Amino acid sequence: MAKKLTAVRKRLRNRNWIAYLCESLVTSGTMPTWEAATYLTENLFGEKPNPRLLTPANPHEVTVQLLHRLYQPLVEAASREIMLSAASRLHVFTDISLTGNSAVLIVLFPGPNKPQQLLMLEAAKAWDLVFPNAESFNAWAEERYRLLVNALRATMVKLDDDLLTAI
């Protein structure tokens, strides 16, 4: 019995990031539930490259929307894990390339008169963000979530140290 409990404790928490993203799209008023589920299914699973990003009349806007819809919920989840001050803001910036890697930057604005902190800079080929199954997407999302949480923790320690040395 003891071995089984140890194994359960060591097991990583498996989140259903697809459901989390779907809920985020619905609660933000971006789309109704059925449309959010269809949008995520059509854009996250299938063959590479994602034809939905390469054929529309406005591929730049469609790519921006997809990257924000993937990264923003991860940022929100990470910000709930770390106690940020009321003045702090997290923002997702994108620099879209239709032929190569797009850049996704996640920046912490800790408050007035404090320097911004870059938490994540990721090169992403949006049309290659297609996954074979839900487990692979959940692993991808969990990895980025963990990176954000760790970056936020490190930044908050640095900001606390700066505050203590300024006194």
Chimera marker file (.cmm) of the C-alpha trace (Angstrom):
<marker_set name="trace">
<marker id="1" x="0.000" y="0.000" z="0.000" r="1" g="1" b="0" radius="0.5"/>
<marker id="2" x="2.837" y="2.414" z="0.839" r="1" g="1" b="0" radius="0.5"/>
<marker id="3" x="4.378" y="1.945" z="-2.614" r="1" g="1" b="0" radius="0.5"/>
<marker id="4" x="1.088" y="2.787" z="-4.271" r="1" g="1" b="0" radius="0.5"/>
<marker id="5" x="0.670" y="6.010" z="-2.258" r="1" g="1" b="0" radius="0.5"/>
<marker id="6" x="4.233" y="7.093" z="-3.087" r="1" g="1" b="0" radius="0.5"/>
<marker id="7" x="3.586" y="6.476" z="-6.770" r="1" g="1" b="0" radius="0.5"/>
<marker id="8" x="0.394" y="8.540" z="-6.613" r="1" g="1" b="0" radius="0.5"/>
<marker id="9" x="2.214" y="11.438" z="-4.923" r="1" g="1" b="0" radius="0.5"/>
<marker id="10" x="5.018" y="11.421" z="-7.511" r="1" g="1" b="0" radius="0.5"/>
<marker id="11" x="2.613" y="11.417" z="-10.439" r="1" g="1" b="0" radius="0.5"/>
<marker id="12" x="2.316" y="14.795" z="-12.123" r="1" g="1" b="0" radius="0.5"/>
<marker id="13" x="-1.031" y="16.484" z="-12.091" r="1" g="1" b="0" radius="0.5"/>
<marker id="14" x="-2.634" y="16.014" z="-15.510" r="1" g="1" b="0" radius="0.5"/>
<marker id="15" x="-4.704" y="18.981" z="-16.540" r="1" g="1" b="0" radius="0.5"/>
<marker id="16" x="-7.151" y="19.064" z="-19.352" r="1" g="1" b="0" radius="0.5"/>
<marker id="17" x="-5.826" y="22.208" z="-20.984" r="1" g="1" b="0" radius="0.5"/>
<marker id="18" x="-8.181" y="21.845" z="-23.937" r="1" g="1" b="0" radius="0.5"/>
<marker id="19" x="-11.173" y="22.146" z="-21.620" r="1" g="1" b="0" radius="0.5"/>
<marker id="20" x="-9.443" y="25.033" z="-19.834" r="1" g="1" b="0" radius="0.5"/>
<marker id="21" x="-8.883" y="26.889" z="-23.123" r="1" g="1" b="0" radius="0.5"/>
<marker id="22" x="-12.460" y="26.173" z="-24.192" r="1" g="1" b="0" radius="0.5"/>
<marker id="23" x="-13.802" y="27.538" z="-20.913" r="1" g="1" b="0" radius="0.5"/>
<marker id="24" x="-11.582" y="30.601" z="-21.266" r="1" g="1" b="0" radius="0.5"/>
<marker id="25" x="-12.963" y="31.324" z="-24.735" r="1" g="1" b="0" radius="0.5"/>
<marker id="26" x="-16.522" y="30.958" z="-23.462" r="1" g="1" b="0" radius="0.5"/>
<marker id="27" x="-16.156" y="32.994" z="-20.232" r="1" g="1" b="0" radius="0.5"/>
<marker id="28" x="-14.365" y="35.818" z="-22.056" r="1" g="1" b="0" radius="0.5"/>
<marker id="29" x="-17.338" y="36.075" z="-24.409" r="1" g="1" b="0" radius="0.5"/>
<marker id="30" x="-15.194" y="35.273" z="-27.446" r="1" g="1" b="0" radius="0.5"/>
<marker id="31" x="-17.401" y="32.392" z="-28.591" r="1" g="1" b="0" radius="0.5"/>
<marker id="32" x="-20.185" y="30.097" z="-27.408" r="1" g="1" b="0" radius="0.5"/>
<marker id="33" x="-19.279" y="26.657" z="-26.054" r="1" g="1" b="0" radius="0.5"/>
<marker id="34" x="-20.013" y="24.669" z="-29.199" r="1" g="1" b="0" radius="0.5"/>
<marker id="35" x="-18.055" y="27.105" z="-31.364" r="1" g="1" b="0" radius="0.5"/>
<marker id="36" x="-15.074" y="27.142" z="-28.964" r="1" g="1" b="0" radius="0.5"/>
<marker id="37" x="-14.901" y="23.352" z="-28.919" r="1" g="1" b="0" radius="0.5"/>
<marker id="38" x="-15.055" y="23.209" z="-32.719" r="1" g="1" b="0" radius="0.5"/>
<marker id="39" x="-12.455" y="25.990" z="-33.069" r="1" g="1" b="0" radius="0.5"/>
<marker id="40" x="-9.970" y="24.239" z="-30.777" r="1" g="1" b="0" radius="0.5"/>
<marker id="41" x="-10.551" y="20.828" z="-32.355" r="1" g="1" b="0" radius="0.5"/>
<marker id="42" x="-10.109" y="22.162" z="-35.879" r="1" g="1" b="0" radius="0.5"/>
<marker id="43" x="-7.016" y="24.224" z="-35.057" r="1" g="1" b="0" radius="0.5"/>
<marker id="44" x="-5.160" y="21.940" z="-32.646" r="1" g="1" b="0" radius="0.5"/>
<marker id="45" x="-5.547" y="18.525" z="-34.259" r="1" g="1" b="0" radius="0.5"/>
<marker id="46" x="-4.924" y="17.287" z="-37.753" r="1" g="1" b="0" radius="0.5"/>
<marker id="47" x="-2.115" y="17.389" z="-40.258" r="1" g="1" b="0" radius="0.5"/>
<marker id="48" x="0.714" y="19.892" z="-40.405" r="1" g="1" b="0" radius="0.5"/>
<marker id="49" x="0.655" y="22.577" z="-41.643" r="1" g="1" b="0" radius="0.5"/>
<marker id="50" x="-2.654" y="23.860" z="-40.348" r="1" g="1" b="0" radius="0.5"/>
<marker id="51" x="-4.513" y="24.800" z="-43.559" r="1" g="1" b="0" radius="0.5"/>
<marker id="52" x="-6.912" y="27.077" z="-41.645" r="1" g="1" b="0" radius="0.5"/>
<marker id="53" x="-4.039" y="29.498" z="-40.991" r="1" g="1" b="0" radius="0.5"/>
<marker id="54" x="-2.642" y="29.516" z="-44.504" r="1" g="1" b="0" radius="0.5"/>
<marker id="55" x="-5.752" y="29.964" z="-46.657" r="1" g="1" b="0" radius="0.5"/>
<marker id="56" x="-7.884" y="32.763" z="-45.166" r="1" g="1" b="0" radius="0.5"/>
<marker id="57" x="-8.016" y="36.246" z="-46.636" r="1" g="1" b="0" radius="0.5"/>
<marker id="58" x="-6.549" y="37.620" z="-43.395" r="1" g="1" b="0" radius="0.5"/>
<marker id="59" x="-3.937" y="35.046" z="-42.253" r="1" g="1" b="0" radius="0.5"/>
<marker id="60" x="-2.122" y="37.550" z="-40.044" r="1" g="1" b="0" radius="0.5"/>
<marker id="61" x="-5.207" y="38.246" z="-37.928" r="1" g="1" b="0" radius="0.5"/>
<marker id="62" x="-6.181" y="34.564" z="-37.752" r="1" g="1" b="0" radius="0.5"/>
<marker id="63" x="-2.657" y="33.658" z="-36.574" r="1" g="1" b="0" radius="0.5"/>
<marker id="64" x="-2.654" y="36.411" z="-33.927" r="1" g="1" b="0" radius="0.5"/>
<marker id="65" x="-6.005" y="35.160" z="-32.639" r="1" g="1" b="0" radius="0.5"/>
<marker id="66" x="-4.828" y="31.548" z="-32.454" r="1" g="1" b="0" radius="0.5"/>
<marker id="67" x="-1.620" y="32.373" z="-30.565" r="1" g="1" b="0" radius="0.5"/>
<marker id="68" x="-3.449" y="34.628" z="-28.107" r="1" g="1" b="0" radius="0.5"/>
<marker id="69" x="-6.153" y="32.009" z="-27.593" r="1" g="1" b="0" radius="0.5"/>
<marker id="70" x="-3.481" y="29.417" z="-26.803" r="1" g="1" b="0" radius="0.5"/>
<marker id="71" x="-1.161" y="31.471" z="-24.603" r="1" g="1" b="0" radius="0.5"/>
<marker id="72" x="-3.491" y="33.883" z="-22.762" r="1" g="1" b="0" radius="0.5"/>
<marker id="73" x="-5.278" y="31.172" z="-20.712" r="1" g="1" b="0" radius="0.5"/>
<marker id="74" x="-1.881" y="29.717" z="-19.736" r="1" g="1" b="0" radius="0.5"/>
<marker id="75" x="-0.789" y="33.173" z="-18.575" r="1" g="1" b="0" radius="0.5"/>
<marker id="76" x="-3.997" y="33.621" z="-16.582" r="1" g="1" b="0" radius="0.5"/>
<marker id="77" x="-3.572" y="30.214" z="-14.925" r="1" g="1" b="0" radius="0.5"/>
<marker id="78" x="0.062" y="30.959" z="-14.041" r="1" g="1" b="0" radius="0.5"/>
<marker id="79" x="-0.877" y="34.354" z="-12.590" r="1" g="1" b="0" radius="0.5"/>
<marker id="80" x="-3.370" y="32.668" z="-10.266" r="1" g="1" b="0" radius="0.5"/>
<marker id="81" x="-0.630" y="30.336" z="-9.043" r="1" g="1" b="0" radius="0.5"/>
<marker id="82" x="1.568" y="33.280" z="-7.983" r="1" g="1" b="0" radius="0.5"/>
<marker id="83" x="0.322" y="36.095" z="-5.778" r="1" g="1" b="0" radius="0.5"/>
<marker id="84" x="0.790" y="39.212" z="-7.901" r="1" g="1" b="0" radius="0.5"/>
<marker id="85" x="0.215" y="42.687" z="-6.566" r="1" g="1" b="0" radius="0.5"/>
<marker id="86" x="-2.964" y="44.462" z="-7.610" r="1" g="1" b="0" radius="0.5"/>
<marker id="87" x="-0.898" y="46.825" z="-9.769" r="1" g="1" b="0" radius="0.5"/>
<marker id="88" x="0.800" y="43.993" z="-11.678" r="1" g="1" b="0" radius="0.5"/>
<marker id="89" x="-0.267" y="43.052" z="-15.180" r="1" g="1" b="0" radius="0.5"/>
<marker id="90" x="0.769" y="40.258" z="-17.514" r="1" g="1" b="0" radius="0.5"/>
<marker id="91" x="0.567" y="40.803" z="-21.237" r="1" g="1" b="0" radius="0.5"/>
<marker id="92" x="0.989" y="38.552" z="-24.267" r="1" g="1" b="0" radius="0.5"/>
<marker id="93" x="2.612" y="40.168" z="-27.301" r="1" g="1" b="0" radius="0.5"/>
<marker id="94" x="2.973" y="38.524" z="-30.682" r="1" g="1" b="0" radius="0.5"/>
<marker id="95" x="5.076" y="39.316" z="-33.716" r="1" g="1" b="0" radius="0.5"/>
<marker id="96" x="3.583" y="37.290" z="-36.532" r="1" g="1" b="0" radius="0.5"/>
<marker id="97" x="5.492" y="35.791" z="-39.407" r="1" g="1" b="0" radius="0.5"/>
<marker id="98" x="3.509" y="34.017" z="-42.089" r="1" g="1" b="0" radius="0.5"/>
<marker id="99" x="6.635" y="32.337" z="-43.503" r="1" g="1" b="0" radius="0.5"/>
<marker id="100" x="8.712" y="31.490" z="-40.424" r="1" g="1" b="0" radius="0.5"/>
<marker id="101" x="8.621" y="31.571" z="-36.650" r="1" g="1" b="0" radius="0.5"/>
<marker id="102" x="6.270" y="34.002" z="-34.958" r="1" g="1" b="0" radius="0.5"/>
<marker id="103" x="7.412" y="35.416" z="-31.640" r="1" g="1" b="0" radius="0.5"/>
<marker id="104" x="5.313" y="35.129" z="-28.506" r="1" g="1" b="0" radius="0.5"/>
<marker id="105" x="6.464" y="37.403" z="-25.686" r="1" g="1" b="0" radius="0.5"/>
<marker id="106" x="4.968" y="37.330" z="-22.224" r="1" g="1" b="0" radius="0.5"/>
<marker id="107" x="5.821" y="40.385" z="-20.172" r="1" g="1" b="0" radius="0.5"/>
<marker id="108" x="5.153" y="41.249" z="-16.533" r="1" g="1" b="0" radius="0.5"/>
<marker id="109" x="4.336" y="44.874" z="-15.793" r="1" g="1" b="0" radius="0.5"/>
<marker id="110" x="4.904" y="44.857" z="-11.995" r="1" g="1" b="0" radius="0.5"/>
<marker id="111" x="3.476" y="48.310" z="-11.370" r="1" g="1" b="0" radius="0.5"/>
<marker id="112" x="4.254" y="52.000" z="-11.714" r="1" g="1" b="0" radius="0.5"/>
<marker id="113" x="7.936" y="52.986" z="-11.756" r="1" g="1" b="0" radius="0.5"/>
<marker id="114" x="9.082" y="49.367" z="-11.876" r="1" g="1" b="0" radius="0.5"/>
<marker id="115" x="10.864" y="47.824" z="-14.850" r="1" g="1" b="0" radius="0.5"/>
<marker id="116" x="8.997" y="45.370" z="-17.025" r="1" g="1" b="0" radius="0.5"/>
<marker id="117" x="10.155" y="41.773" z="-16.885" r="1" g="1" b="0" radius="0.5"/>
<marker id="118" x="10.247" y="39.448" z="-19.876" r="1" g="1" b="0" radius="0.5"/>
<marker id="119" x="8.943" y="36.093" z="-18.638" r="1" g="1" b="0" radius="0.5"/>
<marker id="120" x="8.892" y="34.135" z="-21.876" r="1" g="1" b="0" radius="0.5"/>
<marker id="121" x="10.078" y="34.574" z="-25.418" r="1" g="1" b="0" radius="0.5"/>
<marker id="122" x="9.063" y="31.722" z="-27.651" r="1" g="1" b="0" radius="0.5"/>
<marker id="123" x="9.445" y="31.181" z="-31.356" r="1" g="1" b="0" radius="0.5"/>
<marker id="124" x="6.383" y="29.381" z="-32.665" r="1" g="1" b="0" radius="0.5"/>
<marker id="125" x="5.427" y="28.336" z="-36.155" r="1" g="1" b="0" radius="0.5"/>
<marker id="126" x="1.711" y="28.807" z="-35.727" r="1" g="1" b="0" radius="0.5"/>
<marker id="127" x="0.791" y="26.540" z="-38.624" r="1" g="1" b="0" radius="0.5"/>
<marker id="128" x="2.879" y="23.750" z="-37.026" r="1" g="1" b="0" radius="0.5"/>
<marker id="129" x="1.052" y="23.977" z="-33.685" r="1" g="1" b="0" radius="0.5"/>
<marker id="130" x="-0.929" y="20.900" z="-34.562" r="1" g="1" b="0" radius="0.5"/>
<marker id="131" x="-0.958" y="17.900" z="-32.248" r="1" g="1" b="0" radius="0.5"/>
<marker id="132" x="-1.612" y="14.202" z="-32.834" r="1" g="1" b="0" radius="0.5"/>
<marker id="133" x="-3.797" y="13.840" z="-29.724" r="1" g="1" b="0" radius="0.5"/>
<marker id="134" x="-5.052" y="15.558" z="-26.585" r="1" g="1" b="0" radius="0.5"/>
<marker id="135" x="-2.255" y="14.149" z="-24.406" r="1" g="1" b="0" radius="0.5"/>
<marker id="136" x="0.437" y="15.733" z="-26.576" r="1" g="1" b="0" radius="0.5"/>
<marker id="137" x="-1.338" y="19.090" z="-26.510" r="1" g="1" b="0" radius="0.5"/>
<marker id="138" x="-1.807" y="18.881" z="-22.737" r="1" g="1" b="0" radius="0.5"/>
<marker id="139" x="1.920" y="18.117" z="-22.341" r="1" g="1" b="0" radius="0.5"/>
<marker id="140" x="2.802" y="21.100" z="-24.557" r="1" g="1" b="0" radius="0.5"/>
<marker id="141" x="0.503" y="23.429" z="-22.594" r="1" g="1" b="0" radius="0.5"/>
<marker id="142" x="1.636" y="22.095" z="-19.204" r="1" g="1" b="0" radius="0.5"/>
<marker id="143" x="5.284" y="22.700" z="-20.139" r="1" g="1" b="0" radius="0.5"/>
<marker id="144" x="4.590" y="26.338" z="-21.009" r="1" g="1" b="0" radius="0.5"/>
<marker id="145" x="2.468" y="26.774" z="-17.909" r="1" g="1" b="0" radius="0.5"/>
<marker id="146" x="5.308" y="25.441" z="-15.718" r="1" g="1" b="0" radius="0.5"/>
<marker id="147" x="7.835" y="27.710" z="-17.461" r="1" g="1" b="0" radius="0.5"/>
<marker id="148" x="5.601" y="30.705" z="-16.779" r="1" g="1" b="0" radius="0.5"/>
<marker id="149" x="5.049" y="29.791" z="-13.132" r="1" g="1" b="0" radius="0.5"/>
<marker id="150" x="8.790" y="29.341" z="-12.587" r="1" g="1" b="0" radius="0.5"/>
<marker id="151" x="9.587" y="32.617" z="-14.370" r="1" g="1" b="0" radius="0.5"/>
<marker id="152" x="6.974" y="34.432" z="-12.271" r="1" g="1" b="0" radius="0.5"/>
<marker id="153" x="8.366" y="32.950" z="-9.053" r="1" g="1" b="0" radius="0.5"/>
<marker id="154" x="11.912" y="33.968" z="-9.962" r="1" g="1" b="0" radius="0.5"/>
<marker id="155" x="10.774" y="37.454" z="-10.958" r="1" g="1" b="0" radius="0.5"/>
<marker id="156" x="8.733" y="37.947" z="-7.798" r="1" g="1" b="0" radius="0.5"/>
<marker id="157" x="11.750" y="36.980" z="-5.656" r="1" g="1" b="0" radius="0.5"/>
<marker id="158" x="13.883" y="39.445" z="-7.624" r="1" g="1" b="0" radius="0.5"/>
<marker id="159" x="11.267" y="42.205" z="-7.242" r="1" g="1" b="0" radius="0.5"/>
<marker id="160" x="11.000" y="41.505" z="-3.470" r="1" g="1" b="0" radius="0.5"/>
<marker id="161" x="14.800" y="41.684" z="-3.168" r="1" g="1" b="0" radius="0.5"/>
<marker id="162" x="14.827" y="44.988" z="-5.062" r="1" g="1" b="0" radius="0.5"/>
<marker id="163" x="12.131" y="46.347" z="-2.772" r="1" g="1" b="0" radius="0.5"/>
<marker id="164" x="14.082" y="45.337" z="0.348" r="1" g="1" b="0" radius="0.5"/>
<marker id="165" x="17.335" y="46.894" z="-0.903" r="1" g="1" b="0" radius="0.5"/>
<marker id="166" x="15.568" y="50.126" z="-1.865" r="1" g="1" b="0" radius="0.5"/>
<marker id="167" x="14.463" y="50.762" z="1.728" r="1" g="1" b="0" radius="0.5"/>
<link id1="1" id2="2" r="1" g="1" b="0" radius="0.2"/>
<link id1="2" id2="3" r="1" g="1" b="0" radius="0.2"/>
<link id1="3" id2="4" r="1" g="1" b="0" radius="0.2"/>
<link id1="4" id2="5" r="1" g="1" b="0" radius="0.2"/>
<link id1="5" id2="6" r="1" g="1" b="0" radius="0.2"/>
<link id1="6" id2="7" r="1" g="1" b="0" radius="0.2"/>
<link id1="7" id2="8" r="1" g="1" b="0" radius="0.2"/>
<link id1="8" id2="9" r="1" g="1" b="0" radius="0.2"/>
<link id1="9" id2="10" r="1" g="1" b="0" radius="0.2"/>
<link id1="10" id2="11" r="1" g="1" b="0" radius="0.2"/>
<link id1="11" id2="12" r="1" g="1" b="0" radius="0.2"/>
<link id1="12" id2="13" r="1" g="1" b="0" radius="0.2"/>
<link id1="13" id2="14" r="1" g="1" b="0" radius="0.2"/>
<link id1="14" id2="15" r="1" g="1" b="0" radius="0.2"/>
<link id1="15" id2="16" r="1" g="1" b="0" radius="0.2"/>
<link id1="16" id2="17" r="1" g="1" b="0" radius="0.2"/>
<link id1="17" id2="18" r="1" g="1" b="0" radius="0.2"/>
<link id1="18" id2="19" r="1" g="1" b="0" radius="0.2"/>
<link id1="19" id2="20" r="1" g="1" b="0" radius="0.2"/>
<link id1="20" id2="21" r="1" g="1" b="0" radius="0.2"/>
<link id1="21" id2="22" r="1" g="1" b="0" radius="0.2"/>
<link id1="22" id2="23" r="1" g="1" b="0" radius="0.2"/>
<link id1="23" id2="24" r="1" g="1" b="0" radius="0.2"/>
<link id1="24" id2="25" r="1" g="1" b="0" radius="0.2"/>
<link id1="25" id2="26" r="1" g="1" b="0" radius="0.2"/>
<link id1="26" id2="27" r="1" g="1" b="0" radius="0.2"/>
<link id1="27" id2="28" r="1" g="1" b="0" radius="0.2"/>
<link id1="28" id2="29" r="1" g="1" b="0" radius="0.2"/>
<link id1="29" id2="30" r="1" g="1" b="0" radius="0.2"/>
<link id1="30" id2="31" r="1" g="1" b="0" radius="0.2"/>
<link id1="31" id2="32" r="1" g="1" b="0" radius="0.2"/>
<link id1="32" id2="33" r="1" g="1" b="0" radius="0.2"/>
<link id1="33" id2="34" r="1" g="1" b="0" radius="0.2"/>
<link id1="34" id2="35" r="1" g="1" b="0" radius="0.2"/>
<link id1="35" id2="36" r="1" g="1" b="0" radius="0.2"/>
<link id1="36" id2="37" r="1" g="1" b="0" radius="0.2"/>
<link id1="37" id2="38" r="1" g="1" b="0" radius="0.2"/>
<link id1="38" id2="39" r="1" g="1" b="0" radius="0.2"/>
<link id1="39" id2="40" r="1" g="1" b="0" radius="0.2"/>
<link id1="40" id2="41" r="1" g="1" b="0" radius="0.2"/>
<link id1="41" id2="42" r="1" g="1" b="0" radius="0.2"/>
<link id1="42" id2="43" r="1" g="1" b="0" radius="0.2"/>
<link id1="43" id2="44" r="1" g="1" b="0" radius="0.2"/>
<link id1="44" id2="45" r="1" g="1" b="0" radius="0.2"/>
<link id1="45" id2="46" r="1" g="1" b="0" radius="0.2"/>
<link id1="46" id2="47" r="1" g="1" b="0" radius="0.2"/>
<link id1="47" id2="48" r="1" g="1" b="0" radius="0.2"/>
<link id1="48" id2="49" r="1" g="1" b="0" radius="0.2"/>
<link id1="49" id2="50" r="1" g="1" b="0" radius="0.2"/>
<link id1="50" id2="51" r="1" g="1" b="0" radius="0.2"/>
<link id1="51" id2="52" r="1" g="1" b="0" radius="0.2"/>
<link id1="52" id2="53" r="1" g="1" b="0" radius="0.2"/>
<link id1="53" id2="54" r="1" g="1" b="0" radius="0.2"/>
<link id1="54" id2="55" r="1" g="1" b="0" radius="0.2"/>
<link id1="55" id2="56" r="1" g="1" b="0" radius="0.2"/>
<link id1="56" id2="57" r="1" g="1" b="0" radius="0.2"/>
<link id1="57" id2="58" r="1" g="1" b="0" radius="0.2"/>
<link id1="58" id2="59" r="1" g="1" b="0" radius="0.2"/>
<link id1="59" id2="60" r="1" g="1" b="0" radius="0.2"/>
<link id1="60" id2="61" r="1" g="1" b="0" radius="0.2"/>
<link id1="61" id2="62" r="1" g="1" b="0" radius="0.2"/>
<link id1="62" id2="63" r="1" g="1" b="0" radius="0.2"/>
<link id1="63" id2="64" r="1" g="1" b="0" radius="0.2"/>
<link id1="64" id2="65" r="1" g="1" b="0" radius="0.2"/>
<link id1="65" id2="66" r="1" g="1" b="0" radius="0.2"/>
<link id1="66" id2="67" r="1" g="1" b="0" radius="0.2"/>
<link id1="67" id2="68" r="1" g="1" b="0" radius="0.2"/>
<link id1="68" id2="69" r="1" g="1" b="0" radius="0.2"/>
<link id1="69" id2="70" r="1" g="1" b="0" radius="0.2"/>
<link id1="70" id2="71" r="1" g="1" b="0" radius="0.2"/>
<link id1="71" id2="72" r="1" g="1" b="0" radius="0.2"/>
<link id1="72" id2="73" r="1" g="1" b="0" radius="0.2"/>
<link id1="73" id2="74" r="1" g="1" b="0" radius="0.2"/>
<link id1="74" id2="75" r="1" g="1" b="0" radius="0.2"/>
<link id1="75" id2="76" r="1" g="1" b="0" radius="0.2"/>
<link id1="76" id2="77" r="1" g="1" b="0" radius="0.2"/>
<link id1="77" id2="78" r="1" g="1" b="0" radius="0.2"/>
<link id1="78" id2="79" r="1" g="1" b="0" radius="0.2"/>
<link id1="79" id2="80" r="1" g="1" b="0" radius="0.2"/>
<link id1="80" id2="81" r="1" g="1" b="0" radius="0.2"/>
<link id1="81" id2="82" r="1" g="1" b="0" radius="0.2"/>
<link id1="82" id2="83" r="1" g="1" b="0" radius="0.2"/>
<link id1="83" id2="84" r="1" g="1" b="0" radius="0.2"/>
<link id1="84" id2="85" r="1" g="1" b="0" radius="0.2"/>
<link id1="85" id2="86" r="1" g="1" b="0" radius="0.2"/>
<link id1="86" id2="87" r="1" g="1" b="0" radius="0.2"/>
<link id1="87" id2="88" r="1" g="1" b="0" radius="0.2"/>
<link id1="88" id2="89" r="1" g="1" b="0" radius="0.2"/>
<link id1="89" id2="90" r="1" g="1" b="0" radius="0.2"/>
<link id1="90" id2="91" r="1" g="1" b="0" radius="0.2"/>
<link id1="91" id2="92" r="1" g="1" b="0" radius="0.2"/>
<link id1="92" id2="93" r="1" g="1" b="0" radius="0.2"/>
<link id1="93" id2="94" r="1" g="1" b="0" radius="0.2"/>
<link id1="94" id2="95" r="1" g="1" b="0" radius="0.2"/>
<link id1="95" id2="96" r="1" g="1" b="0" radius="0.2"/>
<link id1="96" id2="97" r="1" g="1" b="0" radius="0.2"/>
<link id1="97" id2="98" r="1" g="1" b="0" radius="0.2"/>
<link id1="98" id2="99" r="1" g="1" b="0" radius="0.2"/>
<link id1="99" id2="100" r="1" g="1" b="0" radius="0.2"/>
<link id1="100" id2="101" r="1" g="1" b="0" radius="0.2"/>
<link id1="101" id2="102" r="1" g="1" b="0" radius="0.2"/>
<link id1="102" id2="103" r="1" g="1" b="0" radius="0.2"/>
<link id1="103" id2="104" r="1" g="1" b="0" radius="0.2"/>
<link id1="104" id2="105" r="1" g="1" b="0" radius="0.2"/>
<link id1="105" id2="106" r="1" g="1" b="0" radius="0.2"/>
<link id1="106" id2="107" r="1" g="1" b="0" radius="0.2"/>
<link id1="107" id2="108" r="1" g="1" b="0" radius="0.2"/>
<link id1="108" id2="109" r="1" g="1" b="0" radius="0.2"/>
<link id1="109" id2="110" r="1" g="1" b="0" radius="0.2"/>
<link id1="110" id2="111" r="1" g="1" b="0" radius="0.2"/>
<link id1="111" id2="112" r="1" g="1" b="0" radius="0.2"/>
<link id1="112" id2="113" r="1" g="1" b="0" radius="0.2"/>
<link id1="113" id2="114" r="1" g="1" b="0" radius="0.2"/>
<link id1="114" id2="115" r="1" g="1" b="0" radius="0.2"/>
<link id1="115" id2="116" r="1" g="1" b="0" radius="0.2"/>
<link id1="116" id2="117" r="1" g="1" b="0" radius="0.2"/>
<link id1="117" id2="118" r="1" g="1" b="0" radius="0.2"/>
<link id1="118" id2="119" r="1" g="1" b="0" radius="0.2"/>
<link id1="119" id2="120" r="1" g="1" b="0" radius="0.2"/>
<link id1="120" id2="121" r="1" g="1" b="0" radius="0.2"/>
<link id1="121" id2="122" r="1" g="1" b="0" radius="0.2"/>
<link id1="122" id2="123" r="1" g="1" b="0" radius="0.2"/>
<link id1="123" id2="124" r="1" g="1" b="0" radius="0.2"/>
<link id1="124" id2="125" r="1" g="1" b="0" radius="0.2"/>
<link id1="125" id2="126" r="1" g="1" b="0" radius="0.2"/>
<link id1="126" id2="127" r="1" g="1" b="0" radius="0.2"/>
<link id1="127" id2="128" r="1" g="1" b="0" radius="0.2"/>
<link id1="128" id2="129" r="1" g="1" b="0" radius="0.2"/>
<link id1="129" id2="130" r="1" g="1" b="0" radius="0.2"/>
<link id1="130" id2="131" r="1" g="1" b="0" radius="0.2"/>
<link id1="131" id2="132" r="1" g="1" b="0" radius="0.2"/>
<link id1="132" id2="133" r="1" g="1" b="0" radius="0.2"/>
<link id1="133" id2="134" r="1" g="1" b="0" radius="0.2"/>
<link id1="134" id2="135" r="1" g="1" b="0" radius="0.2"/>
<link id1="135" id2="136" r="1" g="1" b="0" radius="0.2"/>
<link id1="136" id2="137" r="1" g="1" b="0" radius="0.2"/>
<link id1="137" id2="138" r="1" g="1" b="0" radius="0.2"/>
<link id1="138" id2="139" r="1" g="1" b="0" radius="0.2"/>
<link id1="139" id2="140" r="1" g="1" b="0" radius="0.2"/>
<link id1="140" id2="141" r="1" g="1" b="0" radius="0.2"/>
<link id1="141" id2="142" r="1" g="1" b="0" radius="0.2"/>
<link id1="142" id2="143" r="1" g="1" b="0" radius="0.2"/>
<link id1="143" id2="144" r="1" g="1" b="0" radius="0.2"/>
<link id1="144" id2="145" r="1" g="1" b="0" radius="0.2"/>
<link id1="145" id2="146" r="1" g="1" b="0" radius="0.2"/>
<link id1="146" id2="147" r="1" g="1" b="0" radius="0.2"/>
<link id1="147" id2="148" r="1" g="1" b="0" radius="0.2"/>
<link id1="148" id2="149" r="1" g="1" b="0" radius="0.2"/>
<link id1="149" id2="150" r="1" g="1" b="0" radius="0.2"/>
<link id1="150" id2="151" r="1" g="1" b="0" radius="0.2"/>
<link id1="151" id2="152" r="1" g="1" b="0" radius="0.2"/>
<link id1="152" id2="153" r="1" g="1" b="0" radius="0.2"/>
<link id1="153" id2="154" r="1" g="1" b="0" radius="0.2"/>
<link id1="154" id2="155" r="1" g="1" b="0" radius="0.2"/>
<link id1="155" id2="156" r="1" g="1" b="0" radius="0.2"/>
<link id1="156" id2="157" r="1" g="1" b="0" radius="0.2"/>
<link id1="157" id2="158" r="1" g="1" b="0" radius="0.2"/>
<link id1="158" id2="159" r="1" g="1" b="0" radius="0.2"/>
<link id1="159" id2="160" r="1" g="1" b="0" radius="0.2"/>
<link id1="160" id2="161" r="1" g="1" b="0" radius="0.2"/>
<link id1="161" id2="162" r="1" g="1" b="0" radius="0.2"/>
<link id1="162" id2="163" r="1" g="1" b="0" radius="0.2"/>
<link id1="163" id2="164" r="1" g="1" b="0" radius="0.2"/>
<link id1="164" id2="165" r="1" g="1" b="0" radius="0.2"/>
<link id1="165" id2="166" r="1" g="1" b="0" radius="0.2"/>
<link id1="166" id2="167" r="1" g="1" b="0" radius="0.2"/>
</marker_set>
